[in-house]
Amino acid sequence: MKRIAVLLFFVVLLAGTALAADPPTGQWHPEITERPRLLFGPGDLTELQDRVTREPYTTLMNRVLSRSNAGYNSTIPDPYNASREYGNANIAKAAAFVAWMENDADKADKAASIIEVMGVDFGSPLVPIEQDIHMAEALMNYCVAYDILAGTGLIDPTRLQGLADNIGTFVENLYRDFFDLLAIYQIFSFSNHSTKINSALAMAGMTLNEREDSNKWFNLGFCDNYHKMFDINITDGGAYVEGPYYGTYSADQHLPVFLMYDRLIGQDATLLRRGLCLIGPNCPWKEYDIINPLDHPKLREMSEWYVKLRMPHGGYGPVDDANIEGFFNGLLVGPWQDGMLAWDWIENPAFPMFAIHCGDLNVDMIAFYDDSVTITSPDEVDFGPNFIMPDAGQAVFRSGWEEADTWMMMIAENGLARKGGFGHEHPDNLSVSLYAREQYLLIDPGYIAWEHHLVVNKGRHHNLPSVDGRGPEGPGAINYFPGTDAFFVDGAVDSVVPFARGVSTYRNTDVNRVVFFPDSDYMIVVDELKSAEPHQFGVFWHGHAGGDSGYPFTLLADGGTWEREGAAVDVHVATNAGDLELATTVNIHGFSWMQQEEHTSLNASAENQTTHARFISVATPYEVTTEEPPLVWQSRGEGDIVSTLVLGGDLPIYTMARNFPALVSLDADDTESLDVTTDATTLLLSSDEYGSEGYVYAQGGMHLELSDVRTWSFGADESFWAEWTGEIWDLHFSPDGNIIRTPCVSEPGVVADPGVDYDYDDGWLTIWSDEEAWARVTFAWNDAPTTRLRR
């Protein structure tokens, strides 16, 4: 059957080839004749010369000057050397810009000399399969260097034509060997390799538009890049499927070409896109409608996604294969007049004015960043601070947007967000990480580099539930399977305690994790693991200390402490599945290219095998240098119940978990606040001793009675969240909705989101919604408590 399917596939491709329409012919927009044209026009010279006299442009220009003075490799290598080419091309681009800005003939000659010794023949059509990403970086910068040189008037026309011929010869060879001879490869290329090389091919068409093949180059490159960016590589919600690191890597090429198109054309268009085929040049082409990429909502969502992931030090939180870096949001400040993106790019402690990946975009930043746009923090535009992004696969909570704030992330990728990562995907189902006290404390393992990513991309390398000492199964290198989805099923970003609940299934075990962020400062994590067969269940924790890091890890009786540069985090674990067994190992993480460090990881597991277990983990950060005391943690409960109590915050927080719903009564000595009767399997309660203010989460039951404060019933298997002050109660309905009831002596006032309905009848308030929503209920004074409830 497989052989027949493959044959049919090739028959379809051959049939398509036989019916091929003519490819685009002629020049790309021959009416565009000005030089330079890609990043700026001839009339922009005076403005740019003025810009570089003030910040941030002065810093950018100093970077360009430094690059322009660098030495280059003048020997054309055999075989083709991709790193030599993108290194030389970066220097040529910088030298050409300095030549234009300062009328510097020596710099113009240097840029031209580099283009004259560029490699144009890569010898084998197989070379671009591995090196297309770096060929794209070189081609892009050679194009910009030539475009600027052509506008300086400092290069003899005959010599200038030779430069164009060099670049044109390279593109012709690339198109012939890679896009025609290996046309079938393009069918299977979806990742950053494809978006980068197609961006560069489109840029070549815009640069050498006097050539007869330039329209073909542009249409193939631009349409394929557009399709793979917006239909394949960016999810709803703006996540780049290979993770933020490779989103930045792709943006090194796709953002400049989108900006150039916007500058030169700036309109929606009907182009010609090449279809599937075995081999060119007789591939089918068909009309393909695009909108101006800068008007595409997914492009803005992707830029905002980076802001949402941003840790307090300015780098994005790592997801999948990801070193920690910044993003090129500065390029989009001018076109979009967006002050928040300016804030993200300028006011970035770890990556200020980020402009270099393998390609150097400092010249691009000088051209597109607009310092007349007011820098605006996310708080000033009411952006966040907390986000649950089910399509992107992350939940991010933070105490604020300053460097000293606390940040946490939970991952639950599914569908495109997981499958699209291919070989860069990590099995990080329901993993969490924590940044606090100006330190990344509970860590994702990062990436290092492709050559070493196998040492950091296993399930056990992440902070997640474990099954027999292992995490989720990993995905294959080039296909969708194995690997499993995780889903956010509940959560609230505007509650007094942000929380998110996710579910997944791996190693024949159903996993349910809810993460709370009390005081916007620490984590309480409740895990449920359930399987038909007995397993040894547990939880993995990875901190940024131990191993050869030079920072201490301390094993505790119920967890561990990781300390780093004046900050520390205590992780305590409790379970209802017997005594804890603590096992430590030394693992690797890497947050910068080709740099790796050891850390100590902890697997806190139940000693005995079981089919059903609950775990509560409490992760509390604190400062060491100022002797900030850690929060006090206690483990309570017996039998099927595991419970914890956190003291030292604004109010005590009691957390309880168990396997099966049944009515249980907890007294105020247990909760340190109120008497509680409930059948919930997960309960989080915080209240003052009078019941006059507090909040509560209940899931896995139908009944909750808080002393004499109030009694609630709710839908089975749905979650219930309420927070209250006096007689005013705010209720949160999960994405699947809920039906909530409570007795009250008189009809209360209800103010609710659209989609929420309610009814008062015979002393009962019933309020319901089929979707996520909030409702505020104000009860009469005679429904409020009048006596001290704490025993």
N, C-alpha and C positions, 0 to 999 in steps of 0.2 A: 504493500500500500504506500509506503514512504517513497519507493522508487517511482511509482506511477504519479504521485503528487509532484515530485520533482520534475518529471518529464512534462507534465501538464504546465507547470510553471514556466519552463523554458519555451514550450510551444506558444504560450501567451506572449512571452517577451518577443519571440521571433516574429509572431504575427503583428505585434505592435511596431516592430522595426520595419516590416514590409509595407505597412501603411503609414510610414513616418511622414509627417508634414515637414516643410522646409524650416530649418532653424532661422532664428533672427539673423538678418544680414545687415551689412553696412555699418555706418558709424553711429555711435551713441551720442545723441543730441549734438550734431555738428555745429549748431548755432552757438554753443558755448566755446568761446575762443580765448577768454581772458586767462592770464597767468599772474600770480597763483590763483587757484580756484577751489582747492579741496577744503582747507581749513579757514581761509580768509581770501579776500580779493585785493587787487592792487590799491583800491581806495582806503583800505584799512591800515596801511602802514603807519600813518601819523598817529592814529589812535593807539596802536599797539606799542609804538615807541613811547608814548606817554604812559601807558599802563605799566611798563616795566620799571618806572621810576618810583612806584609805590607797591606796598604789600597788598595781596600775597604774591603779586606778579614778580616782584624783585627776587624773592626766594626761588620762584620757578625759573626765572631767567638765569640766575646763578647756577642752577642745576644744568640748564641747557649749555651755558658757557663752559662749565666743567666737562660735560660730555663732548662738546665740540673740540676741546683741546686734547682729548684722549688719542692715543696711538691706535692705528688700525692695522689689520693684516693685509699686506699688499700682494701676497702670493696666492694665486688661484689654486685651490687644492684639487687633488684628484685622489680619491673620489670626492664628491660633493660633501661639504661640511656645513650642516645647518646652523650650528651654534656660531661658527665664524661669520655666517651671512647675517644673522639677526644682530650680532654684535657690531659688525661694520655698518649695517643699515641704520642702527640707532645713532652712530657717530655722524653718518652722512646727513641724516635729517637735522640733527642739532647744528652742524656746520652750515648747512644751507640756510637755516633760519637766522643764524647770526650774520651770515653774508647779506641777507635781505634787509635785516634790521639795521645793520651798521655799514652797509655798502662796502663790505670787506671782501676784496678780490681774493685774498689768500684763503679765506674760509670757503669761498665759492669754488676755488680750484681744488681744495681738499675734498669737498663733497663730491665734485665731479670725478675726481681721481678714484674715489671709493667705488662709485657706480661703474666706472670703467673696468674695475677688477672684480666685479661681482660674479659669482658662479651662475652660469646660465644653463649648464648641462649637467643633470644629475645621474646620467649614465644608465640607470635602470628604472623602468616604470614602477618597480616595487619600492624604490626609495621614498616616494611621497606617502605611501601607506603608513610608514613609521614617522616620517619627518614632516608631514603636511602641516602640523601645528606650527613648527618653527619656520617652514617655508613661508607660511602666511605672515608671521611676524616680520620676516625680512622683506617680503614683497610689499607689505603695507608701508614700511618706512622708506624703502627705495622709491616708491611712488610719490610719497609726500616730499622727499628730498628733491626729486626731479621736478615736481610741480613748482616748488619754491624757487629752485635754481632758474627755471624757465622764465620766472618773473623778475629776476634780479638785473638782467641785462649785462651780467658780468661774464657770461659764457658765450664763446663764439657759436653762431648758429650751426656750423658744421659739427662742432664737438657736441653741442646740445642734441643734435639729431642722433649722434652715436650713442648718447646716454639712453635716449628713447628706444633705440634699436636694441640695446642690451636688455632693457626691461621687457620689451616686446618679445624678444627671442625667448627669454625665460618663460613668459606666460604662454607662448605658443607651444613650447616643449611640455609645459605642465598640462595644458589643455589636451594635447595630443596623447600623452602617455598616461595621464591620471584620469582625466574626465572622459576621454574617448576609449582608449585601449582598455582601461579598467572601469568602464561604465558600470559594469555589474557590481563593482565594489561600492559605488555610490548608493546602491539600494540598501545596503546594510550599514551605512555610516550615518549615525544620528547624533553623535556626541559633540563635544567641543572641537574634536578634529574637523568635523564637517562645518560647523558654524564659523570656525576661524578661516579655513581655506576658502570657503565660499565667499566670506566677507572680503578677503583679499582679492579674489578674482573679480568681484564686482567693482572694487576700488580701482583695479587695473583698467577696467572698461571706462570708468569715469576719468581716469588720468590720461590714457592714451586714446581719447575718443576720436582722433583723426584716423585711426587704423580701421580697416574694413571689418575686422573681426570684433571690434570693441563692443558692438551691440550684443553679439552672442555671448561674449565674456560676462557683460553686465547682467543680462537676463538670466543666464544659468546661475551665476553666483548669487545674485540678489534674491531671486525667487526661491532657490533651494535654502538659502540662509533664513529667509523670512518664514518659510514653511517649518523648518526644523526648530527655529526659535519659538515661534508662537503656537505651533500645533503640537510640538513634541517635547521641547525642553523647558518650557515655563508652564507651571501648573496654574490653575485658578488660584488666586491668592498670591501669585508672584514668585513661588519657589523655583529655583533652578534645580532640575531633577538630579544632577550630579553633585549637588551640594554647593555652598557659597564659594568655596575656593575655586572650583571649576567654572562657576558663574562669572567670577572675576576674570579668570583666564580667558574665557570666551569673549568677555566684554572688552578685552584688550584690542579685539578686532571688530566685534559687531557694533559696539557703540560708535567708534569713529566713522564706520561706513554709513550707519543710520544718520549720523549728524551731517555727513557730507551730502547725502541724498536730500536731507531736509534743507540744507543751505542752497543746493543747486536746483532742486526741483520742488520739494516741499508740498507735493500733492499726492492724492490717491491716483492710482494708475492701473491700467490693464497691460500686463506684460506677457511674455511667452515663457512658459516653464517647460523644461525638458522632462519627458516621461520616463518610465522604466524601460530599460533595454539591456541587452547583453553586451553590446559593443557599439561604439560610435564610429563614424559621425552620423549614421542614419537613424538616430533616435527620434521618436515622435515628440512633437512639441504641441502645446495647447495653450489657449489663453488662460491667464491667471490674474485674478484681481487682488490688489493689495491696497491697504491704506498706508498713508505716510507713517512709517514705524514710530516716529515721535508722537503720533496721535493714538497709537495702539495702547489700550488700557493695560495690557500685560507688561509693557515696558515700564510704565510708572509703578505698577504693583511690584515689579522686581526690585526697583530702586528702594521702595518703601519697605520691602521685605528685609533688605539689608539693615535698615534702621531698626526694624522690629527685633532682629537677631542681635543687635549690637550689645556687647558687654560694656560695663562701666568704663573700661580703659579705652574703648573705641573700636576694638576688633570685633568681628562678628563671631557669634557662638559657632563652634565647629559642628558640622553635620556631615556624615559620611567621610570620604577622603577629603580632609580639609585641614590645611595649615591655617593659622589665624592671621588674617590680614585686614586691610581696609577695602574700600570699594571706590570706584571712579565716579561717585555722585557729583563731583565738582563739574564734570562735563555737561551735566544736564541743568545746572543752576540757571544759566543764561537762557537757553531755549524755553525752559518751563517757568522761569522767574520764580523759583521755589526756594524760599529762605530756609526751610527745614533741611533740604539737601545740602545747602551751603553750610549750615551748622554741622551736619554729619561729616562733611569733608574738611572744613577749616578747624573746628573746635574738637579735634580728635587727639586725645593725649598720646596714644601709642602710634598712630599712623596719620600725622598731620599732613594735609595736602597730598594724599596718596595718589601717585601718578606713574608708578613703574611696576610692571610685572616683567615679562620677558621683553615686551615692547615698552619704549619710553614715551609716555604721553604728556610730558611737561609742556611741549609746544602746543599740543591740543588744548591743554588746560588754559594756557595764556589766551588762546583764541576764543574759547567758549565760556570760561568762567566769567561771571558778571558781578563785579564788586558793588554795583549799585543796588543789588538785591539785598534787602535787610536780612541779616543772619537771624534766624528765628528758631528757638529751641522747640522740641516737641511739646513741651508744656504750654508754650505760647500759642500753639495752633491746636491744642486739645487732641494731640495724637498719642493715644495710649494712656498709661504706660504698659498695660497688660493686654496680651493677645492670645487667643486660642484660634489656631489656623488649621482647620481640619483638612483642607485640600492640600496645603503646603506640608502638613505633618508635624508642626511644632506648636507648643504652648510656651509662651515666654512671660514671666512675671518679674516686675522690678519695683523697688521702692522709689525710684526716681531716675533722672537722666544725668546725674553728676557722677564723677569718678569715684566718690566714696559710697555710692549707693550699692544695694544688694540686688542680685540678678539670679534668676534660675530658669532653666529650660527643661522641658519634657518633650520627647520625640515619639510620634505615633504616625509613621508614614504608611500610606496605602495607595494602591492604584498607580497612577503615573508617577507620583512623588517617590515611590519605592522602586517600581520596575524600571523607570527611565534612567536610574543611576548605573545600571549595568555593572561593569567591573569596579566602579567606584562606590558601589552601595555597601553600607555596613548593616549587619543584623543588629540594629539598635532599638528593637521594639520596646517602647516604654522606658527608655533610658532617661536619666535626669542628670543635670550638672548644676553647680552652684558657684557663683562668684560673690565674694563678700570681703569687707575690710581691705579693699584694694588688692585682693589676691584671688586668683582662680584656684579654688580649694577642692571641689569635687569635680573631677575632670572627665571629659570625653578624650579618647586616646589620640585624636587628630589624624595625621597622615604620614609625615616625614617626606616620602617621595614614592612614586610608583614602584621603584625597585624594592622598597622596603615595606610597602603597605600591608603585606601579609602578616606582619608581626603586630599589627594594631587593629585589624578589621574583623576580628571574631566576636561572637556574642559575649564571651567571657571578658572582653576588654571594656565593657560598658557597665554603667550603674543600673542594673536591672535584676529581676528575679532569676534565680538559677534552678535548674532541674538536673539532679545528679551531677552537680558541679559544672554544668554547661549552660550556655545561653542559647538564644535562638539559632536555628540553622542559618548559614550564610548563603547568599545568592551566588549563582554561577558567574563566571567572568564575562560571558557574552550572551547569556540568555536570562529569561525571567525567573527560572526555577533552578534549585529550590530557593527558599526564602519565603517569609510570610508577612502578611499585612498586619498592621496595628491600627486601631481606630480610636479617635476621641469620641466618647459617647455622652459626655456630660462635662459641665464646668461653668464657672462664672468669673468674669474679669472685673466686674464692678462691685462685687461683694466685699464686705469688710475683711474677709480672708479669701483672696483669690484661690481657686482650686480647679483641678482638671482631672477627669477620670478617663482612662483608656483601657482597651481590652485587646488581647492578642491570643493566639494559640500557637504553641511550639513544643516540640518534643512530646507530642500527645498530651499536652497539658493546657487547659484553659487558664489564662492569666488575666487578672483584673487588678488594676493599680489606680489608686486615687492619691493625688499629691496636693497637700495644703501648704499655703505660704503665709503663716501667721505673722502678724505685725510687719508684713512685707520684709521679713528678715531671715527666716529659717524655714526648714521643711519638716513636715510630718508626712510620712509615706506609708500607706496601708496597702498591703498586697494580699491577694487571694490566689492560691494555686490549687487546681483541682484536676484530677485525672482518674481514668478508670483503673489504672494499675498503680501500685505503690511506687513512690519515688522519694528520694531525699531532696526536699525542697529547701531553698535558701534565697539569699540576696547577695549580689556582688556590690562592693563599694570600692571606688578608686579615688584616692586623694593625691594631691600634688606634693608628695613628700615620701621619704623612705628611699630604699635602693641606694644608688650612687648620687642622688640629687643634692646631697649636702644638707638636707632638711630632715628633721626627725619624724618618724612614725612611732606611736606608742600603742601597743595592744592593750585593750581594756577587757574587763571581764565579760562585757556584753557588746563589744564593738572595737572602735579604734579612734585615735586622735592623729590628725595630720596637721603639722605646724609648718608655716612658711613665712619668713620675713615679717615677723611681728603679728601674724594672724594665725588662727587655728580653727579647726572644725572638729567637734566631737560627733561621732555617729554611734548611736545606741540602737540595739536591735532586740526585739522581744518577739516570741512566737507562742502559739498555743499547741505546737506539735512536739512538745518535750523540751529537753535541755538543748541549749545552743552548742554547736560545734564550730569553732572559729579556726579557719585556715587562711594563712597569709602566703602570698606569692609576690615575686618581683616581676613587674610588667614594664613594658616600654610605652612611651608616648612621644609624639613629635608635633610641635606647633609651628616650626619654621622649616624651610626647605633643607633637607639633608641633615637636620639636627634632631637628635633623639636623647631622651633622658629616662632614667629608671624611676619608678615609683613603687610603693607597696600597695597591693590590693588585698581586699578582705572578702572572703566568702563566709558569711554567717548563715549556717544551715541548721535545720533541725537534726538532732542526732539520729532519730529513727525515721525509717521510711513510712510514708503514709499516702493516702489518696487525696487528702484535703488538708490544707494548712493555711494559716493566716500569720502574717508578719506585720509588725509596726516598727518602722525605723524613724528615729528623730535625729536630724542633722542640725546642730546649732553652732554657728560661727561666732567668734569673739576675738577681740584684740588681746595680744599678749603683752605688748610693750606698755600699754596703759593699765594693765591688770584688770581689764573688763572681765567680770566674772561670767563664766558660761551659765546658761540657764540650767536649773536643777531638773533632772529627769528621774522619774521613778517608774518602775514596772510593777503593774498590779494585775489582779485577775487570777482565776483558777479554773481548772477544768477546761472546758471548750473556749472559755473567754480569755483573750489577751487584752490587756489595757495598759495605758501609759498616762502619766500626768506630768505636764511641764509647768514649772513654777518659775517666777522671776520676771515674767512679762507683765503687761498691763493687767491681765486676768489669768487665772489658772486655766489650762486647756486639758480636758480629759478626752482621751481617745480609746474606743473599745472596738474590738473586732472578734467575730466568732464565725463558725462554719454554717450554722443552721438558725433560722428564725424561730424564736420562741419568746414568750413574754419573760422578761427578767426585770427585777427591781434593784436599782442601785441607790444607795443612800448618799446623803451629802458628804459623809466622811470619805466615800469613794471618789466622788467627783470634785470635792473641795468647793462645791457651790450649791447644787440643787439635788433633791431627790428626783430620780428618773425611773419611769417604767416604759419599756419599749420592747418590740420584737425585732428591731433592726439588727442586721448583721454587721453593719459599720456605723459607728456613732462618733461624732466629734462635738463636744459641748464646751462652751466657755461662757461663764456668767458671773456676775458679782453675787455675793451671798444672799442678797435680797431678791434676786430675780428681776431687778429693775432694768438691767441691760445685759445683752449677750448675743450669742449666735449659736446655731445648732445645724449639724448635717446628719441626716439619717438615710440609710440606703439598705435595701434588702429586707424590708419589713413593711408594715402597714400602720403602725400605731406608735405614738410618742406622747407621753404625759410628763410634763415638767412641773413637778410639785403642784402647787396651787396656781401656778402662773398661767398655763394654758395646756389644753389637750388637742392633739392633731391626729387625724387619720389621712392616709394618702394611698395612692395606687400601688399595688404590689409590684415589686421589682423596679419601681421608679425611685428616684432620689428626691429628698426633701431638704431644702435649704431655707432657713429663716434667720433673720437678725432683727433685734428689737431694742427699742428704748421706751420704757414705760408701756403705754398702751398702743404704740405705733409699731407695727410688724411689717417688715419687707420680706416678701416671699419670692423665691426664684423658681421658675419652671424650666426643667431640663429641655434639651432639643426635642425629645419625644413627647413632651407635655406631661401633664399630671392632673389628677382630680384631688383636691385637698378639702377637708371638712374640719370644722371646729365648732364646739358649742359656745354660744354667747347669749346673754340675757336680752340684748336689744340689737337692732340692726346696725352694723358698723358702717363706717364710710370706706369706700373702695375706690382707689385711683390706680389704673392699670394700663399697661401697654395695649395697643390694638391686638385683638385676637384673644384677649382674656375675657371670660364671661363669669358671672357669679349670680347666686340666688340666696336669699335669706328666707327660711321657712321653718316655723315651729321650733325656734331657738337654735337652729343650725345654720351656719354659713357654709355654703358650698361654692368653691371657686375653681375654675378649670381653664386649661389652655391645651391646644394641640401642638404647640411649638414653644421654643424658648422665649421667655418673657419674664417681666417683673410686675408685681402688684404690691401696692401699699394698702394695708388694712389698718384703720384707726378704730379701736374698740372704745366703748363707753367706759367712763371712770369706774363704774361698779363691776367691770370685768377685770380690772387691774388688781394685783396683789396688794393687800393692806397690812400684812404681818410679816415679820422676819421669818424666812423659810429655812435658814441654815440651822442645823441642829447643834 
